[in-house]
Amino acid sequence: MKKYIEPIIHILVWGIGYFLILNYTATIGDFRKDRGPYWVALLFGMLMSQTVFYATAFFLVPKFLRLKKIKALIISLLGGFILINLFESIVDYGYLVNFFSSASESFVVYFIYNSVISFFILLVALSYSLIKYWIQNEKLKRVLLEEKLSTEMAFLKSKINPHFLFNVLNSFYAKSLKHNVPELADGIAKLAELMRYMVYETNEDKVALEKEIHHLKNFIQVYQLRIAEDDKVFINFNIEGAVNSVKISPMLLIPFVENAIKHGIDPKTKSIIDISLKVEAKNLYFKVSNTIHQGAYGLTDEPSGFGLDNLKKRLSILYPNTYTLETKEEKGYFISLLILKLE
């Protein structure tokens, strides 16, 4: 029912406004009630006002404000304002004035008159859209805060004291070096780095992209310890562009890799995962493709708890209208593509 309240209010406001003007106004500009169907002229003027209002409040402001393109918004508003008023004045002067009245007002008079009304409508539309934008932002902030708190609470409930785990891992690392098992020691060190990043370095809203990349590489290397030498499992990671000056929300890319490993690796058959990350023209492109297997083996021991569905919700909050997320199956591969517009 809530989704119908706003349209109903709009219909009532415009309807009541039209009724009041039609019944309690003797003259509107040069049009008079005693000359032709007066309601047609008023209806045309109201349709033009509605065009100004809805184009501003529901298209221009939401589109450019969320992209933080203020100059483009101002130019679009000015251009649209002039075009609408020119069109309305041409129709008034070239057709409606001759049909409804014998008075000979100049075109400039009609343009000024229509501009005054449109300017008032434009101010109302801007106020409406800015208030609505502020309310939506506050709701998104609340949702994000609630999700962050619930995630932190779930993590706190499920985790063992991280200092204890790090001490245990350090002991394992020392013993593996003592017994001359460098590969195991390296894996333990990578695992400790993974845990340290997740526990201590993801509290900020944004982290350096280089740290996220390092986290991904550690994750892949730790997983590769589970792969036997004779297993035909290939994981490729390609990086392009200036990643050193970019920041993104933490733990944003790992779900793609987790998903690919979980569903794309089967030790019994050839398995390929291709990961590519590119920064170009203020955009981040992150693509992950994996072979599709029936009954694949991967990270099935314990679910990650942070799948693609949750990622979509998080993206809609953190990057509203500034991201593209596509998933598809193609020639035996499952492909995920994330495009982020960087600030």
C-alpha positions as CSV (number, residue, x, y, z in Angstrom):
1,M,0.0,0.0,0.0
2,K,2.9,2.4,0.8
3,K,4.1,2.4,-2.8
4,Y,0.7,3.8,-4.0
5,I,0.7,6.7,-1.5
6,E,3.1,9.0,-3.4
7,P,1.3,8.6,-6.8
8,I,-2.1,9.2,-5.1
9,I,-0.8,12.4,-3.5
10,H,0.5,13.6,-6.9
11,I,-2.8,12.9,-8.6
12,L,-4.7,14.7,-5.8
13,V,-2.4,17.8,-5.8
14,W,-2.5,18.3,-9.6
15,G,-6.3,17.5,-9.7
16,I,-7.2,19.9,-7.0
17,G,-4.9,22.6,-8.4
18,Y,-6.5,22.3,-11.9
19,F,-10.0,22.4,-10.3
20,L,-9.3,25.5,-8.3
21,I,-7.7,27.4,-11.2
22,L,-10.5,26.3,-13.6
23,N,-13.3,27.4,-11.2
24,Y,-11.9,30.4,-9.3
25,T,-9.7,32.3,-11.8
26,A,-11.4,34.7,-14.1
27,T,-8.4,35.2,-16.5
28,I,-5.1,33.4,-17.0
29,G,-2.8,35.6,-19.1
30,D,-4.7,36.5,-22.3
31,F,-7.2,33.6,-22.2
32,R,-10.7,34.3,-21.0
33,K,-13.6,32.0,-20.1
34,D,-15.9,33.6,-22.5
35,R,-13.8,32.7,-25.6
36,G,-13.8,29.0,-26.4
37,P,-13.1,26.0,-24.3
38,Y,-11.1,27.6,-21.5
39,W,-10.2,24.3,-19.9
40,V,-8.1,23.2,-22.9
41,A,-5.7,26.2,-22.5
42,L,-5.4,25.5,-18.8
43,L,-4.8,21.8,-19.4
44,F,-2.0,22.5,-21.8
45,G,-0.3,24.8,-19.4
46,M,-0.7,22.3,-16.6
47,L,0.8,19.5,-18.8
48,M,3.8,21.8,-19.5
49,S,4.2,22.4,-15.7
50,Q,4.0,18.7,-15.0
51,T,6.8,18.1,-17.6
52,V,9.0,20.6,-15.9
53,F,8.3,19.1,-12.4
54,Y,8.7,15.4,-13.2
55,A,11.6,15.8,-15.6
56,T,13.4,17.7,-12.9
57,A,12.4,15.8,-9.8
58,F,12.4,12.2,-11.1
59,F,15.0,12.3,-13.9
60,L,17.6,15.1,-14.0
61,V,18.2,15.6,-10.2
62,P,18.4,11.9,-9.3
63,K,20.6,11.1,-12.3
64,F,23.2,13.8,-12.0
65,L,23.2,14.3,-8.2
66,R,24.0,10.7,-7.5
67,L,26.8,10.9,-10.0
68,K,27.9,14.2,-8.3
69,K,27.8,16.0,-11.7
70,I,26.5,19.4,-10.5
71,K,27.7,21.3,-13.5
72,A,25.9,18.9,-15.9
73,L,22.8,19.2,-13.7
74,I,22.8,23.0,-13.9
75,I,23.3,23.0,-17.6
76,S,20.6,20.4,-18.1
77,L,18.1,22.3,-16.0
78,L,18.8,25.6,-17.8
79,G,18.6,24.0,-21.2
80,G,15.4,22.1,-20.4
81,F,13.9,25.2,-18.8
82,I,14.5,27.3,-22.0
83,L,13.3,24.6,-24.4
84,I,10.1,23.9,-22.5
85,N,9.2,27.6,-22.2
86,L,10.0,28.2,-25.9
87,F,7.8,25.3,-26.9
88,E,4.9,26.4,-24.6
89,S,5.2,30.0,-25.8
90,I,5.2,29.1,-29.4
91,V,2.0,27.0,-29.0
92,D,0.4,29.8,-27.0
93,Y,1.3,32.5,-29.4
94,G,0.9,30.7,-32.7
95,Y,-2.2,28.7,-31.9
96,L,-4.0,29.1,-28.6
97,V,-4.1,32.9,-28.6
98,N,-5.8,33.0,-32.0
99,F,-8.3,30.3,-31.0
100,F,-9.2,31.8,-27.6
101,S,-8.8,35.5,-27.9
102,S,-8.5,38.4,-30.2
103,A,-5.9,40.3,-28.0
104,S,-2.5,40.8,-29.5
105,E,0.1,40.2,-26.8
106,S,3.7,39.8,-28.1
107,F,5.6,36.6,-28.1
108,V,8.0,38.0,-25.4
109,V,5.0,38.5,-23.1
110,Y,4.0,34.9,-23.4
111,F,7.6,33.7,-22.9
112,I,8.1,35.8,-19.8
113,Y,4.7,34.7,-18.3
114,N,5.4,31.0,-19.0
115,S,9.0,31.4,-17.6
116,V,7.7,32.9,-14.3
117,I,5.3,29.9,-13.8
118,S,7.9,27.4,-14.9
119,F,10.5,28.9,-12.6
120,F,8.1,28.5,-9.6
121,I,7.4,24.9,-10.6
122,L,11.2,24.3,-11.0
123,L,11.8,25.6,-7.5
124,V,9.2,23.2,-6.1
125,A,10.6,20.3,-8.1
126,L,14.1,21.0,-6.9
127,S,13.0,21.2,-3.2
128,Y,10.9,18.0,-3.6
129,S,13.8,16.1,-5.2
130,L,16.5,17.3,-2.8
131,I,14.4,16.5,0.2
132,K,13.6,13.0,-1.2
133,Y,17.3,12.5,-2.1
134,W,18.3,13.4,1.5
135,I,15.6,11.0,3.0
136,Q,16.8,8.2,0.7
137,N,20.4,8.8,1.7
138,E,19.6,8.7,5.4
139,K,17.7,5.4,4.9
140,L,20.7,3.9,3.0
141,K,23.1,5.1,5.8
142,R,20.9,3.4,8.4
143,V,20.7,0.2,6.4
144,L,24.4,0.2,5.9
145,L,25.0,0.8,9.6
146,E,22.6,-1.9,10.6
147,E,24.2,-4.4,8.2
148,K,27.7,-3.5,9.4
149,L,26.6,-3.9,13.0
150,S,24.9,-7.2,12.4
151,T,28.0,-8.5,10.5
152,E,30.3,-7.4,13.3
153,M,28.1,-9.1,15.9
154,A,27.9,-12.3,13.9
155,F,31.7,-12.3,13.5
156,L,32.2,-11.6,17.2
157,K,29.9,-14.4,18.2
158,S,31.6,-16.9,15.9
159,K,35.3,-16.1,16.3
160,I,37.8,-17.3,18.7
161,N,40.1,-14.7,20.2
162,P,42.2,-13.7,17.2
163,H,45.4,-13.2,19.4
164,F,45.1,-16.9,20.4
165,L,44.8,-18.0,16.8
166,F,47.7,-15.8,15.7
167,N,49.9,-17.3,18.4
168,V,48.9,-20.8,17.4
169,L,49.7,-20.0,13.7
170,N,53.0,-18.5,14.7
171,S,53.9,-21.7,16.6
172,F,52.9,-23.9,13.6
173,Y,55.0,-21.6,11.4
174,A,58.1,-21.9,13.6
175,K,57.7,-25.7,13.8
176,S,57.3,-26.1,10.0
177,L,60.5,-24.1,9.5
178,K,62.2,-26.2,12.2
179,H,61.2,-29.4,10.3
180,N,62.2,-27.9,7.0
181,V,58.8,-27.7,5.4
182,P,59.0,-24.3,3.7
183,E,55.8,-24.7,1.6
184,L,53.8,-25.3,4.7
185,A,55.5,-22.4,6.5
186,D,54.6,-20.1,3.6
187,G,51.0,-21.3,3.7
188,I,50.7,-20.7,7.4
189,A,52.1,-17.2,7.0
190,K,49.6,-16.4,4.2
191,L,46.8,-17.7,6.3
192,A,47.9,-15.5,9.2
193,E,47.9,-12.5,6.8
194,L,44.4,-13.4,5.6
195,M,43.1,-13.4,9.1
196,R,44.9,-10.3,10.2
197,Y,43.5,-8.4,7.2
198,M,39.9,-9.6,7.9
199,V,40.1,-8.8,11.6
200,Y,42.1,-5.6,11.8
201,E,42.2,-3.8,8.4
202,T,38.6,-3.9,7.2
203,N,37.1,-1.4,9.7
204,E,37.5,1.5,7.4
205,D,34.9,2.5,4.8
206,K,37.6,2.4,2.0
207,V,40.9,0.6,1.8
208,A,43.7,0.7,-0.8
209,L,43.0,-1.5,-3.8
210,E,46.5,-2.8,-3.5
211,K,45.6,-4.3,-0.1
212,E,42.5,-6.0,-1.6
213,I,44.7,-7.4,-4.4
214,H,47.2,-8.7,-1.9
215,H,44.4,-10.3,0.1
216,L,43.1,-12.0,-3.0
217,K,46.5,-13.4,-3.8
218,N,46.9,-14.7,-0.3
219,F,43.5,-16.4,-0.5
220,I,44.4,-18.0,-3.8
221,Q,47.8,-19.2,-2.5
222,V,46.3,-20.7,0.7
223,Y,43.7,-22.5,-1.4
224,Q,46.3,-23.9,-3.8
225,L,47.9,-25.8,-0.8
226,R,44.9,-28.0,-1.0
227,I,45.5,-28.9,-4.6
228,A,47.6,-32.0,-5.4
229,E,50.4,-31.7,-7.8
230,D,48.7,-34.0,-10.3
231,D,45.4,-32.1,-10.2
232,K,44.7,-30.1,-13.3
233,V,43.6,-26.9,-11.6
234,F,44.7,-23.6,-13.0
235,I,44.1,-20.2,-11.4
236,N,45.3,-17.1,-13.3
237,F,45.3,-13.6,-12.0
238,N,46.0,-10.6,-14.3
239,I,46.3,-7.0,-13.2
240,E,46.3,-3.9,-15.4
241,G,46.3,-0.1,-14.8
242,A,47.2,2.2,-12.0
243,V,45.9,0.3,-9.0
244,N,48.2,2.1,-6.5
245,S,46.0,5.3,-6.3
246,V,42.6,3.6,-6.0
247,K,40.5,2.9,-2.9
248,I,37.4,0.7,-2.7
249,S,35.2,-0.7,0.0
250,P,36.9,-3.6,1.8
251,M,36.1,-7.3,1.1
252,L,34.3,-6.3,-2.1
253,L,36.2,-8.6,-4.6
254,I,36.7,-11.7,-2.5
255,P,33.1,-13.1,-3.0
256,F,33.7,-13.5,-6.7
257,V,36.9,-15.6,-6.1
258,E,35.2,-17.6,-3.4
259,N,32.3,-18.3,-5.7
260,A,34.6,-19.3,-8.5
261,I,36.6,-21.7,-6.4
262,K,33.5,-23.1,-4.7
263,H,31.7,-23.9,-8.0
264,G,34.5,-24.0,-10.6
265,I,37.0,-26.5,-9.3
266,D,36.8,-30.3,-9.6
267,P,40.0,-32.2,-9.0
268,K,38.8,-35.0,-11.2
269,T,38.7,-32.9,-14.3
270,K,40.5,-29.9,-15.8
271,S,39.5,-26.7,-13.9
272,I,40.3,-23.2,-14.9
273,I,39.7,-19.9,-13.1
274,D,40.7,-16.7,-14.8
275,I,40.7,-13.4,-12.8
276,S,41.4,-10.1,-14.3
277,L,41.4,-6.6,-12.7
278,K,41.9,-3.4,-14.7
279,V,41.7,0.3,-13.7
280,E,41.0,2.5,-16.7
281,A,39.4,5.9,-17.2
282,K,38.2,6.2,-13.6
283,N,36.5,2.8,-13.8
284,L,37.5,-0.5,-12.2
285,Y,36.8,-3.7,-14.2
286,F,36.9,-7.0,-12.3
287,K,36.1,-10.1,-14.2
288,V,36.2,-13.7,-12.9
289,S,35.4,-16.8,-15.1
290,N,35.4,-20.4,-14.0
291,T,34.7,-23.7,-15.6
292,I,31.3,-25.2,-14.7
293,H,31.3,-28.6,-13.1
294,Q,28.5,-30.8,-11.9
295,G,29.0,-31.6,-8.3
296,A,32.2,-29.5,-8.1
297,Y,34.5,-29.7,-5.2
298,G,35.9,-26.5,-3.7
299,L,35.3,-24.5,-0.6
300,T,32.5,-26.8,0.6
301,D,33.9,-27.6,4.0
302,E,32.3,-24.4,5.4
303,P,30.2,-21.8,3.6
304,S,31.7,-18.3,3.2
305,G,28.5,-16.6,4.5
306,F,29.1,-13.8,2.0
307,G,27.8,-14.8,-1.4
308,L,26.9,-12.9,-4.6
309,D,23.4,-12.1,-3.3
310,N,24.8,-10.4,-0.3
311,L,27.3,-8.6,-2.5
312,K,24.5,-7.2,-4.7
313,K,22.8,-5.7,-1.7
314,R,26.1,-4.3,-0.4
315,L,26.9,-2.7,-3.8
316,S,23.4,-1.1,-4.0
317,I,24.2,0.6,-0.7
318,L,27.9,1.5,-1.2
319,Y,27.8,2.3,-4.9
320,P,24.2,3.4,-5.8
321,N,23.9,3.9,-9.6
322,T,27.6,3.8,-10.1
323,Y,28.2,0.1,-10.6
324,T,27.4,-2.7,-13.1
325,L,27.2,-6.3,-12.1
326,E,26.7,-9.0,-14.7
327,T,26.8,-12.8,-14.5
328,K,26.3,-15.2,-17.3
329,E,27.1,-18.8,-18.5
330,E,29.0,-19.0,-21.8
331,K,30.7,-22.0,-23.5
332,G,31.1,-24.0,-20.3
333,Y,32.2,-21.0,-18.2
334,F,30.4,-19.0,-15.5
335,I,31.5,-15.4,-15.9
336,S,31.1,-12.5,-13.4
337,L,31.9,-8.9,-14.3
338,L,31.9,-6.0,-11.9
339,I,32.4,-2.4,-13.1
340,L,32.8,0.3,-10.5
341,K,32.9,4.0,-11.2
342,L,35.7,5.3,-9.1
343,E,35.6,8.7,-7.4
